[in-house]
Amino acid sequence: MAKVYYDMDANLKVLSGKTVAVIGYGSQGHAHAQNLKESGVTVIVALHEGSKSRETARNDGFEVFSPAEAAKRADIIMFLVPDHIQADVYNREVAPNMKEDAVLAFAHGFAVHFGQVTPSKKNDVFMIAPKGPGHIVRRMYEEGKGVPALVAVYQNASGRAMEIALAYGVGIGAGRAGILETTFKEETESDLFGEQAVLCGGLCELIKAGFYTLVEAGYQPEVAYFECLHEVKLIVDLIFEGGLSWMRYSVSDTAKYGDAVSGRRVIDDAARANMRKILSEIQDGTFAKDWILENRAGRPRMKKWVAAERDQLIESVGRDLRSMMPWLAKKEAPEY
């Protein structure tokens, strides 16, 4: 089993006297910056002129600089802007201005692993990747808890990269839950695969396939929505709490038997072959190249796909049904 580190395995004092620049103040950025600050670390925030987050960061008590100016001041630079713009920020603003021995940090290995960011051999490069969205990272910290994280060292120029990485992880609260050692390659490829084959791509298509199978067979769309989308949370919560076995223990015997006889008919050998193909395209860089080119072109396919998805029957039915549930906060995705 991989090595797991906790608060007792790290020394937060390693960050004493150092300035951490958090580039970006979105989901992960605000959580990292605020948690580190409350752990006693000196933090500045880096945002471009015109960023809507500048006022928010200042109101939260941070000094805000451009990425170039922040790079001049920082000892540790954490990249928490989207993957597809990290290379531009690094090459244009950070690399020409950073201290020679500055430490580069990432919360996802995409830009480094796929060669978009090529650090100098003089720099330590590490990754701390919380396994949860930023608002959860922040909330758990405030409650005295933590979200598990992955840690990896890409370059160890100083001989202390892991020590610094673990101190950072403890600073954002991850040491309370456990920091699992990995590599940039493993984190990047497994993360992309999980998103595409299971968590986002796979799950969403499974939900839609089930919904439209029922609707096309003459069942009410509202009933199909409840059965194939609404109740997913109930099952996922059980899996989250105790794994697949706890979920199966908790559901009815009929549901358990249906799981046993039908699950592999839906996710069959053809589906598994497609999963292996998806993983192969992630490993050989095909997906990364495609995503980078899509962004350079202004995301034409992405915009068309998002618009089409918003117009799906399952979405309009869902909006109507959720309006019947006053305990649910109204959440509507903005135009893409």
BELURQUI-V245588 format. One record per backbone hydrogen bond with DSSP energy under -1.0 kcal/mol. NH is the residue of the N-H (numbers start at 0). CO is the residue of the C=O. Records with the same first field share a line. If there is no record, write none. Layout:
# BELURQUI-V245588
NH->CO / CO
This chain:
# BELURQUI-V245588
4->178
6->174
8->5
9->6
13->10
14->11
15->12
17->14
19->41
20->75
21->43
22->77
23->45
29->25
31->27
32->28
33->29
34->30
35->31
36->32
37->33
39->36
40->35
43->19
44->62
45->21
46->64
50->47
53->50
56->52
57->53
58->54
59->55
60->57
61->56
64->44
69->65
70->66
71->67
72->68
73->69
74->18
75->18
76->102
77->20
78->104
79->22
84->81
85->82
88->84
89->85
90->86
91->87
92->88
93->88
94->89
96->93
97->93
101->98
102->74
103->123
104->76
105->125
112->108
113->109
114->111
115->110
116->110
122->119
124->154
125->103
126->151
127->105
128->149
130->147
131->129
136->132
137->133
138->134
139->135
140->136
141->137
142->138
143->140
144->139
148->177
149->128
150->179
151->126
153->124
154->124
163->159
164->160
165->161
166->162
167->163
168->164
169->165
170->166
171->167
172->169
173->168
175->172
176->173
177->173
178->4
179->148
180->2
181->150
186->182
187->183
188->184
189->185
190->186
191->187
192->188
193->189
194->190
195->191
196->192
197->193
198->193
199->194
200->194
202->197
203->199
204->200
205->201
206->202
207->203
208->204
209->205
210->206
211->207
212->208
213->209
214->210
215->211
217->214
218->213
223->219
224->220
225->221
226->222
227->223
228->224
229->224
230->225
231->228
234->230
235->231
236->232
237->233
238->234
239->235
240->236
241->237
242->238
246->242
247->243
248->244
249->245
250->246
255->251
256->252
257->253
258->254
259->255
260->256
261->257
262->258
264->261
265->261
266->262
267->265
271->267
272->268
273->269
274->270
275->271
276->272
277->273
278->274
279->275
280->276
281->277
282->278
283->279
286->280
288->284
289->285
290->286
291->287
292->288
293->289
294->290
295->291
296->292
297->294
298->293
302->298
303->299
304->300
305->301
306->302
307->303
308->304
309->305
311->308
315->311
316->312
317->313
318->314
319->315
320->316
321->317
322->318
323->320
324->321
327->324
